Structure formats: structure tokens, C-alpha cells
Amino acid sequence: MKAFFPCAGFGTRMGEWTKSLPKPLLKINDIPLIYYSLFHAKCWGINDGILNLHYFGEKIQEELKDFKELQLHFSVETPEILGTGGGIRTGIEKFWNLQDNFLVLNPDFILFPEPNFNPWPNKEDQGKFDCILYLSKIPENTNYTGLSLNGDQVQFTAGGYFYLGLSWMKAKCLSDLEPNKPYDLADTFRKLSAQNRLGGKIFPGTFLDLGEKQFYEKHKDTDFSDRLGKDWIEFRNRL
């Protein structure tokens, strides 16, 4: 089982925190953000992951060089950053194939799912959709891009839901993208939505989006062990 972790961005919204450090290595309670995503991946049965790297990518490689909980591949984007769609498509070309399916976990988010939640879709949904986004209601006083949910299909019309960085995807839905070229994953989502191939599910749990400077600063010293449970404590102690 596979997962992709988008880690190439410049982290400009984080201000001075990312002047010399990539955002996935910013620490929450002294643990870099990327480990929270890797923890969930392991809990959900992932044994093979790709991280795309660009901005201070060598620091991420150095941090994770001894990580053994699952196999990691590093897809280095040079000389230009490839965007979300281009980054995933290029990583697939390097390490997987277009018959694979995988999860996408954005390290900006720390997720607190309900017990026994697993994002892998059932066979019926896998036949119906090429990609499934996990959504949550847009909180008050935020500026997330609003999406609509028509039954179990995501539509790109103004609605009360937003994508919280967790999705399941078939690699074949990116087959029309050329590797090593920049693409925005949102364009693929729009295309799939127009074809009624983009599913949506409400994430069963809560979350923190730490991709904005003010949110990160509010929570950077918080210990979330009580919300993540004993499996997290055991995972953290193995780092």
C-alpha cells in the first residue's frame, strides 16, 4: 500500500519560520510535522511512500535517512518545482507505475480521526471513482476554497466544504500529464469532477491546519499525545 507526501513547497505563508527550513520539518512539541503524516500512513497500512522535494529538500532527506517504519523514496524536483500535480506524476514515473493507487497526505494537517477510521475506499467506490477527497465543513472566518458535495460526488461550485489534504487516488487519472513538467493537481480534480469521477467523503474526526503562520505559532508547543493515542506515543518513542 502506497502514499504520497507533498513536501516540495516553499512555505512562504510561514514567514521567518521557513527561511532556512522546509515546512515539513517545522516542529510541533519538538516533533517535525512530517512524522505526524508518516504516523497516520503507518496506521493505515502504508509500506511504501514518496516524498517530493525541492525547497531545502536535502534537509528532509537528512532527517528521514534512518526512518525505517516504511520504505521512503525521495523525488527531487530540480531545477524547478513541479507543483502538486506535476510532483505526484513525476514521482509515479520514478518509483511506481500507472496501475497503482495511493493515498495523498499533506503534512500541513494533523488529523485526529475517529477510532478505526481507514481512508482506503471499498470496492464499490474504487469502481465508481478515480479519486476520493476527504472533506470537512469550512470553519468560520477562514478563506478555504469552497466545494460542494452532491451525494458522494465533489463539485467545483461554491459550497460549504473544503479539502483537508487527505485523498485516495488512482495513478491512471494523471496519465495525461507529462512527467517532469509543472501541473496543478486542482486542474485534475476539476477534470475528474466534470466526468463524475471525483468522490467526496466527510472526514470522521477533527483536524488542525498548521500551514499558516498564526496557526503554527499557536500550536507549536502543544503535545497531542492524548488525542493521537498510545500508538502515537509508541511511534514517537521509536523516532
Backbone bond lengths (Angstrom), bond angles and torsions (degrees), N, CA, C in turn:
res aa  C-N    CA-C-N  psi(-1)  N-CA   C-N-CA  omega(-1)  CA-C   N-CA-C  phi
1 M - - - 1.464 - - 1.523 108.82 -
2 K 1.323 115.32 141.75 1.461 120.49 -166.98 1.526 111.98 -124.09
3 A 1.347 115.44 155.94 1.461 121.47 175.68 1.521 109.67 -148.41
4 F 1.315 114.86 147.87 1.462 122.36 176.70 1.524 108.18 -114.53
5 F 1.340 115.33 134.96 1.466 122.09 -179.17 1.528 108.98 -118.90
6 P 1.330 119.40 107.09 1.469 120.99 -179.86 1.527 111.10 -72.15
7 C 1.338 116.14 114.76 1.469 121.19 -173.17 1.525 113.01 -132.84
8 A 1.339 118.06 15.33 1.464 119.94 -171.33 1.518 114.36 -92.33
9 G 1.334 118.22 -12.73 1.457 121.07 -170.07 1.517 114.61 -65.69
10 F 1.340 114.16 163.62 1.469 121.14 -176.94 1.529 113.01 -83.39
11 G 1.307 118.29 -16.32 1.462 120.37 178.78 1.508 114.07 64.72
12 T 1.329 117.16 34.12 1.466 120.62 -174.31 1.531 112.51 -63.17
13 R 1.326 117.76 -28.49 1.469 119.86 -178.71 1.525 112.10 -70.60
14 M 1.332 116.80 -11.08 1.461 119.99 -177.80 1.519 112.89 -90.67
15 G 1.338 117.54 -0.01 1.457 120.74 176.47 1.516 113.06 61.75
16 E 1.322 115.85 -133.20 1.464 121.41 -174.19 1.528 112.91 -67.08
17 W 1.336 117.44 -18.96 1.462 119.81 -177.98 1.527 112.39 -63.85
18 T 1.318 117.28 -27.12 1.468 119.76 -176.96 1.525 112.60 -112.62
19 K 1.307 117.62 21.73 1.462 119.58 176.81 1.529 112.13 -68.49
20 S 1.302 117.01 -28.72 1.465 119.92 -179.76 1.524 112.15 -134.30
21 L 1.339 116.62 16.76 1.457 120.44 -176.11 1.522 108.81 -149.79
22 P 1.328 118.84 137.78 1.462 119.86 175.51 1.522 110.65 -73.29
23 K 1.318 116.23 149.91 1.466 120.44 -175.26 1.529 113.48 -56.69
24 P 1.346 120.84 -39.31 1.473 118.85 -179.49 1.524 114.30 -62.10
25 L 1.342 117.45 -13.48 1.465 119.40 178.68 1.526 113.14 -100.39
26 L 1.335 118.20 0.57 1.455 119.40 172.54 1.527 108.82 -63.21
27 K 1.304 116.44 140.69 1.462 119.86 -170.31 1.524 112.98 -98.85
28 I 1.329 114.20 139.78 1.460 123.28 169.47 1.524 106.27 -116.52
29 N 1.324 116.14 116.58 1.465 120.99 -175.69 1.529 110.59 52.98
30 D 1.335 115.41 41.14 1.461 124.01 175.69 1.538 113.53 71.76
31 I 1.328 118.35 13.94 1.463 122.97 177.57 1.527 108.65 -118.33
32 P 1.334 120.18 120.32 1.468 120.63 178.98 1.527 112.23 -55.55
33 L 1.328 115.45 143.18 1.457 121.99 -176.79 1.526 113.29 -51.61
34 I 1.325 117.88 -39.08 1.455 120.65 -174.62 1.526 111.83 -57.74
35 Y 1.314 117.98 -30.22 1.460 119.89 -177.98 1.527 112.45 -68.57
36 Y 1.326 117.10 -28.19 1.461 118.90 177.43 1.534 109.93 -65.18
37 S 1.346 116.76 -40.98 1.468 120.32 176.86 1.522 111.11 -68.08
38 L 1.320 116.78 -40.62 1.461 119.99 178.76 1.525 111.13 -64.70
39 F 1.304 116.93 -34.22 1.461 121.27 176.90 1.523 110.62 -61.95
40 H 1.332 117.13 -49.21 1.461 119.71 179.21 1.521 110.70 -62.67
41 A 1.319 116.46 -40.74 1.468 119.96 179.20 1.530 110.54 -57.10
42 K 1.306 115.99 -45.13 1.468 119.51 -179.85 1.526 110.52 -64.85
43 C 1.324 117.18 -42.22 1.459 120.49 179.00 1.525 111.89 -60.96
44 W 1.333 117.02 -29.86 1.456 122.10 -177.19 1.525 112.64 -95.10
45 G 1.318 116.71 14.85 1.451 120.58 172.16 1.510 116.21 87.17
46 I 1.324 117.78 11.08 1.463 120.76 179.59 1.523 109.71 -71.31
47 N 1.334 116.39 134.86 1.464 119.97 174.13 1.519 112.49 -126.40
48 D 1.346 117.22 2.66 1.461 121.36 -175.15 1.523 108.11 -148.05
49 G 1.329 117.63 119.61 1.456 120.64 -176.91 1.511 112.92 -133.54
50 I 1.334 114.89 152.66 1.463 122.39 173.57 1.520 108.48 -120.19
51 L 1.323 116.15 134.50 1.460 122.23 169.01 1.522 107.38 -115.34
52 N 1.323 117.28 126.37 1.464 118.43 172.14 1.520 108.88 -89.27
53 L 1.316 115.95 140.39 1.463 122.19 -171.32 1.525 110.76 -129.61
54 H 1.326 115.75 142.84 1.467 121.28 172.57 1.531 109.10 -149.65
55 Y 1.325 116.76 -72.41 1.460 121.54 -176.00 1.530 109.99 -73.74
56 F 1.337 116.61 114.60 1.467 122.32 -176.33 1.529 111.58 51.05
57 G 1.322 115.43 36.95 1.449 119.56 -178.08 1.511 113.88 -61.45
58 E 1.328 115.98 -30.38 1.459 118.92 -179.55 1.528 111.49 -64.91
59 K 1.327 116.98 -27.23 1.463 119.54 178.25 1.527 111.00 -71.80
60 I 1.325 116.89 -34.32 1.462 119.96 175.87 1.529 110.12 -67.63
61 Q 1.319 116.40 -43.25 1.465 119.41 177.51 1.518 111.60 -60.07
62 E 1.308 116.70 -41.53 1.459 120.47 179.75 1.528 110.79 -64.96
63 E 1.328 116.72 -42.26 1.459 120.83 -179.61 1.525 111.36 -62.41
64 L 1.326 117.13 -38.21 1.458 121.17 -172.39 1.528 113.90 -100.42
65 K 1.302 117.69 8.04 1.466 120.13 -173.98 1.524 113.17 -61.81
66 D 1.326 117.75 -28.20 1.466 120.74 -179.24 1.529 112.66 -105.69
67 F 1.320 117.41 10.51 1.470 120.93 -179.23 1.529 109.32 -74.40
68 K 1.317 117.44 123.12 1.463 121.74 -173.44 1.526 113.55 -119.88
69 E 1.331 118.12 3.91 1.455 119.91 -175.96 1.533 112.01 -67.53
70 L 1.323 117.19 -29.06 1.455 123.07 173.68 1.518 108.33 -154.94
71 Q 1.321 116.49 159.14 1.459 120.82 -179.33 1.522 110.03 -73.03
72 L 1.321 116.34 130.98 1.458 120.76 -179.50 1.525 110.06 -120.24
73 H 1.339 114.80 138.96 1.455 122.39 172.81 1.526 107.92 -116.10
74 F 1.318 116.57 145.96 1.459 121.45 179.54 1.522 109.27 -114.88
75 S 1.324 115.36 118.23 1.458 122.05 179.26 1.524 107.81 -102.25
76 V 1.320 116.07 98.49 1.466 121.54 -174.45 1.526 109.57 -83.59
77 E 1.310 116.29 125.35 1.458 122.03 -179.27 1.525 109.64 -98.96
78 T 1.304 115.76 112.85 1.458 121.35 -179.27 1.517 109.37 -150.25
79 P 1.329 119.52 142.63 1.468 126.70 2.88 1.522 113.95 -83.51
80 E 1.344 118.39 -14.53 1.459 119.32 -176.99 1.521 110.95 -113.37
81 I 1.325 114.62 153.86 1.448 120.74 175.13 1.533 108.37 -75.55
82 L 1.330 116.84 144.96 1.459 120.65 -168.92 1.520 114.41 -104.24
83 G 1.316 117.79 1.75 1.456 119.48 -178.00 1.516 111.07 74.67
84 T 1.328 115.67 173.99 1.462 119.45 -175.06 1.528 111.97 -65.80
85 G 1.328 116.85 -48.43 1.462 119.77 -179.39 1.511 112.63 -67.34
86 G 1.327 116.43 -46.07 1.457 120.46 179.45 1.515 112.43 -64.54
87 G 1.318 116.18 -35.78 1.458 119.93 179.70 1.516 112.09 -65.70
88 I 1.332 116.40 -44.16 1.461 119.64 179.26 1.526 110.47 -67.48
89 R 1.332 116.35 -45.54 1.470 119.25 -178.08 1.522 111.23 -60.95
90 T 1.317 117.69 -40.11 1.461 121.12 -179.81 1.521 110.96 -69.28
91 G 1.328 117.32 -39.92 1.459 120.36 176.98 1.511 112.44 -62.27
92 I 1.339 116.12 -39.61 1.461 119.92 176.60 1.523 110.40 -60.77
93 E 1.322 116.37 -44.19 1.461 120.97 -178.90 1.525 111.34 -61.19
94 K 1.327 116.58 -35.80 1.461 120.83 -177.23 1.522 112.97 -77.25
95 F 1.344 117.19 -39.19 1.466 118.76 -165.49 1.526 115.10 -126.66
96 W 1.335 118.59 -22.51 1.450 120.69 -178.05 1.523 109.47 -121.68
97 N 1.319 116.97 -153.88 1.462 120.22 174.02 1.524 109.29 -147.65
98 L 1.306 116.72 170.27 1.461 121.96 -172.04 1.525 113.32 -76.54
99 Q 1.316 117.84 1.67 1.460 121.32 173.88 1.525 111.99 -94.12
100 D 1.322 116.56 -6.64 1.461 120.80 -177.58 1.522 111.46 -77.61
101 N 1.322 115.40 159.98 1.458 121.04 163.76 1.517 107.58 -131.31
102 F 1.323 115.89 158.17 1.465 119.19 -167.55 1.519 110.19 -160.52
103 L 1.329 115.02 166.45 1.457 122.07 171.48 1.523 109.28 -95.57
104 V 1.309 115.97 152.31 1.469 122.69 168.54 1.521 106.64 -115.02
105 L 1.335 116.28 126.59 1.464 121.58 178.15 1.520 109.04 -124.99
106 N 1.307 116.43 116.50 1.458 122.21 179.77 1.531 109.80 -85.66
107 P 1.332 118.10 119.77 1.474 120.30 -177.62 1.521 114.52 -65.93
108 D 1.336 118.54 -8.42 1.464 119.69 175.54 1.524 111.82 -63.68
109 F 1.332 116.99 -26.26 1.456 121.49 -173.36 1.522 111.53 -103.89
110 I 1.327 115.50 136.81 1.458 121.05 164.03 1.520 106.43 -104.26
111 L 1.311 116.27 123.49 1.458 122.38 -175.64 1.521 110.70 -103.18
112 F 1.316 115.38 144.39 1.457 122.50 176.77 1.534 107.78 -127.01
113 P 1.331 116.53 75.76 1.469 119.55 -176.12 1.519 112.69 -72.12
114 E 1.321 114.55 159.13 1.458 119.67 172.85 1.525 109.84 -66.39
115 P 1.327 118.10 155.66 1.469 120.82 -179.21 1.526 111.93 -54.97
116 N 1.335 114.90 141.31 1.467 123.52 176.51 1.526 114.27 71.02
117 F 1.341 118.01 7.05 1.464 119.07 175.86 1.527 110.21 -67.04
118 N 1.325 115.99 137.89 1.460 122.40 173.32 1.524 107.52 -140.37
119 P 1.336 118.27 127.11 1.472 120.65 -174.21 1.521 115.10 -78.55
120 W 1.343 118.37 -5.51 1.457 119.37 -179.98 1.525 109.96 -69.93
121 P 1.342 118.24 126.39 1.470 120.67 -176.23 1.518 112.39 -74.92
122 N 1.325 115.72 159.46 1.460 120.46 175.76 1.527 110.02 -76.19
123 K 1.326 116.63 174.02 1.462 120.86 -175.28 1.521 111.94 -62.88
124 E 1.316 116.44 -36.30 1.470 119.43 179.87 1.523 111.02 -62.16
125 D 1.337 116.59 -46.72 1.463 120.01 179.59 1.520 111.83 -67.85
126 Q 1.329 117.44 -34.97 1.459 119.87 177.97 1.529 111.35 -64.82
127 G 1.327 116.41 -31.24 1.447 119.15 176.59 1.512 113.13 -77.49
128 K 1.316 116.39 -29.42 1.462 121.22 -175.58 1.519 113.17 -84.00
129 F 1.348 117.12 -33.62 1.461 121.35 -172.28 1.529 111.89 -123.74
130 D 1.336 115.14 154.49 1.462 121.81 171.33 1.523 111.61 -98.07
131 C 1.319 115.98 -15.53 1.468 121.05 179.88 1.523 107.60 -156.59
132 I 1.314 115.60 141.32 1.460 121.76 176.92 1.526 108.54 -128.50
133 L 1.332 115.74 124.03 1.461 122.01 179.01 1.528 109.35 -98.12
134 Y 1.319 116.04 138.96 1.453 120.02 171.21 1.525 108.56 -93.34
135 L 1.322 114.93 129.61 1.457 122.54 -170.02 1.522 110.97 -121.28
136 S 1.317 113.52 161.19 1.455 120.45 171.79 1.526 108.02 -142.12
137 K 1.310 116.14 159.49 1.460 119.47 176.21 1.526 109.82 -66.50
138 I 1.313 116.13 141.53 1.457 120.78 -179.50 1.524 109.23 -68.70
139 P 1.342 117.21 122.68 1.469 119.16 177.50 1.530 111.19 -66.78
140 E 1.296 116.00 157.56 1.463 120.92 177.21 1.526 110.22 -64.55
141 N 1.325 115.07 148.40 1.473 123.27 175.69 1.522 112.63 61.49
142 T 1.346 116.96 34.80 1.457 121.79 174.03 1.521 108.66 -125.30
143 N 1.334 116.25 164.54 1.469 120.15 -175.01 1.523 111.87 -121.44
144 Y 1.328 117.37 37.64 1.456 120.41 176.56 1.530 110.31 -65.33
145 T 1.339 116.25 152.76 1.452 121.58 173.45 1.518 109.16 -69.37
146 G 1.325 116.78 120.92 1.445 120.78 -176.48 1.517 112.76 -79.17
147 L 1.316 116.09 134.99 1.464 123.24 176.67 1.519 108.84 -121.54
148 S 1.340 115.39 155.08 1.457 120.87 175.96 1.517 109.59 -106.98
149 L 1.307 116.04 151.03 1.454 122.48 177.34 1.513 107.73 -122.57
150 N 1.339 115.15 109.64 1.458 122.01 179.31 1.521 108.07 -102.48
151 G 1.314 116.15 95.74 1.460 119.43 -170.68 1.513 108.90 68.33
152 D 1.345 116.37 -113.17 1.460 119.96 177.07 1.527 111.97 -114.59
153 Q 1.338 117.01 20.66 1.449 121.51 179.79 1.522 110.80 -114.22
154 V 1.337 115.98 133.70 1.459 121.66 178.47 1.517 109.62 -85.30
155 Q 1.337 115.57 134.57 1.454 121.74 176.69 1.524 109.63 -124.12
156 F 1.333 115.19 141.55 1.460 120.76 -179.30 1.525 110.66 -87.86
157 T 1.320 114.47 59.12 1.452 121.70 171.00 1.520 106.94 -121.75
158 A 1.323 115.70 155.62 1.462 120.12 -176.53 1.519 109.93 -57.00
159 G 1.299 115.80 119.26 1.459 120.49 -178.72 1.509 110.92 -145.87
160 G 1.314 115.80 -174.64 1.456 120.75 -172.34 1.502 115.39 -97.71
161 Y 1.348 117.38 13.88 1.455 120.59 -177.97 1.529 110.77 -120.11
162 F 1.328 115.33 157.18 1.466 119.97 174.05 1.523 109.37 -138.96
163 Y 1.313 114.39 158.13 1.468 123.21 -179.10 1.517 109.10 -83.91
164 L 1.337 117.38 124.79 1.465 118.85 -174.52 1.530 113.54 -103.70
165 G 1.347 116.14 30.02 1.461 119.77 168.68 1.508 115.97 83.66
166 L 1.323 117.81 7.97 1.462 122.29 177.16 1.521 108.28 -121.42
167 S 1.323 116.54 126.61 1.461 119.98 179.27 1.518 110.16 -151.62
168 W 1.334 114.54 162.64 1.461 123.11 170.43 1.517 106.88 -114.48
169 M 1.341 116.22 140.55 1.456 119.33 -172.77 1.522 111.41 -146.87
170 K 1.328 116.30 142.67 1.458 122.48 168.52 1.521 108.43 -88.49
171 A 1.322 116.51 129.89 1.462 119.77 -178.63 1.523 111.90 -59.44
172 K 1.324 117.12 -29.27 1.460 119.76 -176.10 1.517 112.87 -63.92
173 C 1.328 118.01 -21.68 1.466 119.53 -179.85 1.524 111.88 -71.84
174 L 1.336 116.85 -8.75 1.463 121.48 175.65 1.530 111.57 -105.98
175 S 1.329 117.42 9.74 1.462 120.56 -173.17 1.518 112.97 -66.67
176 D 1.328 117.70 -21.00 1.465 119.43 179.42 1.524 112.44 -82.76
177 L 1.326 117.57 -4.27 1.466 121.62 177.72 1.523 109.55 -90.93
178 E 1.321 116.10 139.70 1.460 121.33 178.83 1.521 109.75 -85.33
179 P 1.326 119.01 128.52 1.476 120.02 178.14 1.521 111.71 -58.84
180 N 1.346 114.36 152.72 1.468 122.74 177.16 1.523 113.07 66.08
181 K 1.326 116.41 24.48 1.454 122.61 173.88 1.530 108.50 -125.46
182 P 1.342 117.84 147.18 1.465 119.48 -178.96 1.526 112.55 -76.96
183 Y 1.331 115.66 135.13 1.460 122.38 176.89 1.521 108.65 -146.02
184 D 1.322 115.13 151.26 1.456 122.04 175.40 1.530 108.46 -96.98
185 L 1.316 117.25 124.64 1.458 120.94 -178.85 1.527 111.48 -61.73
186 A 1.338 117.68 -28.01 1.460 120.11 178.89 1.526 111.80 -60.00
187 D 1.335 117.67 -30.92 1.465 120.01 177.73 1.522 111.01 -65.70
188 T 1.335 116.40 -38.48 1.466 119.99 175.33 1.518 110.78 -65.59
189 F 1.325 117.05 -41.72 1.459 120.06 177.28 1.527 111.15 -58.69
190 R 1.323 117.02 -43.90 1.476 120.56 -179.87 1.520 110.78 -63.12
191 K 1.316 116.46 -41.74 1.464 120.40 178.68 1.524 110.68 -61.98
192 L 1.316 117.41 -46.64 1.461 120.77 179.42 1.522 111.31 -64.18
193 S 1.320 117.31 -37.42 1.458 120.62 178.45 1.520 110.72 -62.37
194 A 1.329 116.65 -42.18 1.466 120.70 179.18 1.527 111.44 -63.79
195 Q 1.322 116.94 -26.09 1.461 122.27 179.62 1.531 112.31 -93.65
196 N 1.345 116.60 4.32 1.475 122.21 -176.47 1.525 111.98 60.18
197 R 1.347 115.88 32.22 1.463 121.37 -179.58 1.537 111.94 -112.75
198 L 1.340 116.46 9.38 1.464 120.48 179.51 1.515 108.86 -109.17
199 G 1.326 116.42 109.77 1.452 121.47 -179.42 1.525 111.76 -90.48
200 G 1.295 114.67 164.36 1.457 120.65 177.63 1.511 111.31 -144.78
201 K 1.323 115.80 140.04 1.458 121.65 176.37 1.526 108.40 -134.50
202 I 1.301 116.29 144.82 1.460 120.92 175.66 1.523 108.71 -76.54
203 F 1.324 116.44 125.81 1.460 120.37 179.73 1.525 109.29 -66.31
204 P 1.338 117.06 125.39 1.465 120.24 -178.27 1.527 111.64 -86.87
205 G 1.287 115.79 84.06 1.451 120.14 -178.94 1.515 110.37 159.43
206 T 1.313 115.74 -162.57 1.454 121.44 179.02 1.532 109.08 -120.47
207 F 1.316 116.26 176.10 1.458 120.35 -174.47 1.525 109.48 -157.92
208 L 1.320 113.98 164.33 1.458 121.85 168.09 1.517 107.73 -129.04
209 D 1.319 117.13 128.49 1.460 122.55 173.44 1.521 106.82 -96.95
210 L 1.330 116.00 110.41 1.462 120.79 -176.58 1.527 111.63 -105.32
211 G 1.330 116.21 20.59 1.458 121.05 -178.80 1.511 114.52 -83.15
212 E 1.323 117.73 3.33 1.462 122.84 175.87 1.525 108.56 -117.45
213 K 1.319 115.40 142.84 1.463 121.90 -174.41 1.530 112.52 -53.73
214 Q 1.339 117.48 -46.19 1.463 119.22 -175.24 1.517 112.15 -67.50
215 F 1.340 117.24 -33.03 1.458 119.97 179.21 1.521 110.50 -73.03
216 Y 1.330 115.79 -40.08 1.459 119.40 178.50 1.528 110.36 -62.23
217 E 1.314 116.74 -47.15 1.459 120.01 -177.81 1.528 111.76 -63.44
218 K 1.308 116.69 -31.23 1.465 120.44 179.53 1.523 111.61 -68.60
219 H 1.345 116.99 -32.62 1.463 120.19 -170.31 1.525 114.66 -115.86
220 K 1.322 118.53 1.97 1.465 119.91 -170.61 1.528 113.66 -64.22
221 D 1.316 118.59 -19.92 1.469 120.93 179.63 1.526 112.58 -107.06
222 T 1.317 117.10 11.64 1.460 121.37 -175.82 1.527 111.19 -86.66
223 D 1.307 115.93 135.03 1.459 122.09 174.65 1.533 108.19 -94.90
224 F 1.332 116.45 115.64 1.456 121.08 -177.32 1.527 112.50 -98.70
225 S 1.306 117.29 18.75 1.466 120.49 -177.06 1.520 112.45 -59.16
226 D 1.343 116.80 -37.10 1.462 118.85 -178.24 1.519 111.70 -68.11
227 R 1.338 117.38 -27.09 1.471 120.64 -179.55 1.527 111.86 -89.41
228 L 1.323 117.60 -26.40 1.457 120.84 -179.06 1.525 113.06 -93.06
229 G 1.320 117.01 -19.95 1.455 120.27 171.58 1.510 115.59 90.61
230 K 1.329 114.71 -179.16 1.466 121.15 -173.72 1.520 112.32 -66.39
231 D 1.337 117.59 -30.82 1.466 118.95 178.19 1.525 110.93 -62.38
232 W 1.330 116.16 -38.29 1.465 119.62 176.68 1.524 110.62 -64.99
233 I 1.316 117.08 -43.04 1.465 120.60 -178.56 1.528 109.15 -61.06
234 E 1.317 117.16 -43.96 1.470 120.57 178.22 1.523 111.63 -64.29
235 F 1.325 116.29 -42.77 1.469 121.38 178.10 1.526 110.30 -61.62
236 R 1.321 115.82 -48.47 1.481 121.56 -179.56 1.524 111.00 -59.47
237 N 1.314 116.90 -39.16 1.463 119.67 -177.64 1.524 112.21 -71.84
238 R 1.325 118.07 -16.59 1.454 121.10 177.56 1.528 112.69 -86.63
239 L 1.333 116.51 -11.63 1.470 119.12 -177.60 1.521 112.04 -69.83
